[in-house]
């Protein structure tokens, strides 16, 4: 005699629920495991009167790991890390490889001054300040009502 455990949700939807659970299991476990999923850091983009600001959350990296490249009006941020650990045990070597990389690209608006871009990395956050051209800065003035 075989015992089969039924979920009450499966009874309501019949074989559709069984198919969905199998599909979800295959899709999530096979295609989106932690090892295979590319991890791209989240970005915050904000604007002030005279600058654009990009913040990229990338903890665990060093500032030397980042490469910033400006090509035409596209700012690319890339990281490539390769770690190799070797341990000698008895008569064989044990190696563990770790490789991670990502690229984020942002198209700069025409109002950005590409010559004045500055970047700093502090406490796991890469901060990029992009100044605006003088003619593009937001000028506010009080308008008198007559």
N, C-alpha and C positions, 0 to 999 in steps of 0.2 A: 504494500500500500504506500502511495506517495502522497505526502502532504504538500499542498500548494497554498501559499499565502496570497490572498487577494487584497488589494487596496480598494477601499470603498469608492474612490474616484474612478478606478478602472471599470467597476461594475456599471457605472452610469454611462460612460462613453464607449464601452466595449473595446473592440480591437484598435480603435483610433488612439485611445490613450496608451495602449501597449506599444503601438508603432511610434508614437511621439516620444515615449520614454526611451525606447531603443535608439531612435534617431538622435535625440539629445545626447545620449550617452556616447554614441559613436562620434558625433560631430564635436562635442566639447572635449572628450578625452583624447581623441586622435588628432584633431586639427588645431586645437588651442591649448595644448599642454604648456606648462611653464617653460619648458626647454625650447619649444618651437615658436612661441609667440614673441614677436619683436616688441621690445619695450621702448616706446618713444616717450620722452618726458613731456609733461603737460606745460603749456605756455600761457602766460598772462600778457596781454598786450594792452597798453593804456596810452593816453595822450594828454599832454598838458599844453599850455599856451605856446611853449617854445621847444618841446621835445616829444618824441615818441619813445615809449619804454617797453622793452621786451624782457620778461623774466621767465627763465626756464628752470624748472625744478629737476635737478640732477644730483642727488646726494650720493656720496661715496666716490666721487670723482675728484681729480686734481685739476687745477687750472691748466696744467700742461697737457691734459687729455683732450682739450677742446681745440678745434681748428675752425676759425671764422674766416669766411671767404666772401668777398663782394664781387660779383660778376654782373656787369651792367647794373640792373636795378634789383637783383636778387641776392639777398643775404642768406648764406648757407652756414649752418652750425652743424658740425659733425664731430663724432667721438668714435674712436676705435681702440679697444682695449684687448690685449692678448696677455694672458697670465699663464705661465708654465711653472708647475711645482714638481720637482723631482726628489724622490727619496730613494736612497739605496737601502734595500733590505735583502739580506742574505745574498743570493747570487743573481738577483734580478732587479730591474729598475721599475719603479712605479711612477707613472706620469699622469697628471691630471691637467687637462687643458680647459681653459675658460676663455671664451671669445664673445665679446659683445660690441655692437656698433649701432649707431643710428645717425640719421641726417634729418634735420629740419630746415626748411627753406621758407623764407618770407619775402614777398615782393614789396619793395619799398615804394611808397607813393612819390609822385613827382615833387611834392613839397619837402622831401627829406634832403638833408645836406649830407651826402655820403662821405665827405672829407672829414667830418667831425665825429664819426662814430667811435664810441668808447665802450669797453666791456670790462667787467670785474666779476670775480667769482668769490662768493663769501657764504659760508654756512650752507652749502649744498644748493645754492641758487646762483645761476649765471644771470647777471643783470647787464643789459645792453641799452645804452642811451643813444638815441639817434636824434641829433638836433634838426630843427626845421630851418629852411632857408629864411632869410630876413623878410623877403616879400610874402612868405607864406604864414608867418607867425600871426596868431589871432590877436588883433588889436581891438580892445574894447574902449569905447568912449561913451560918455554921457551925451545924449541928444536933448537939447533944450526944446521944450514944447512952447510954441508961440501962440 
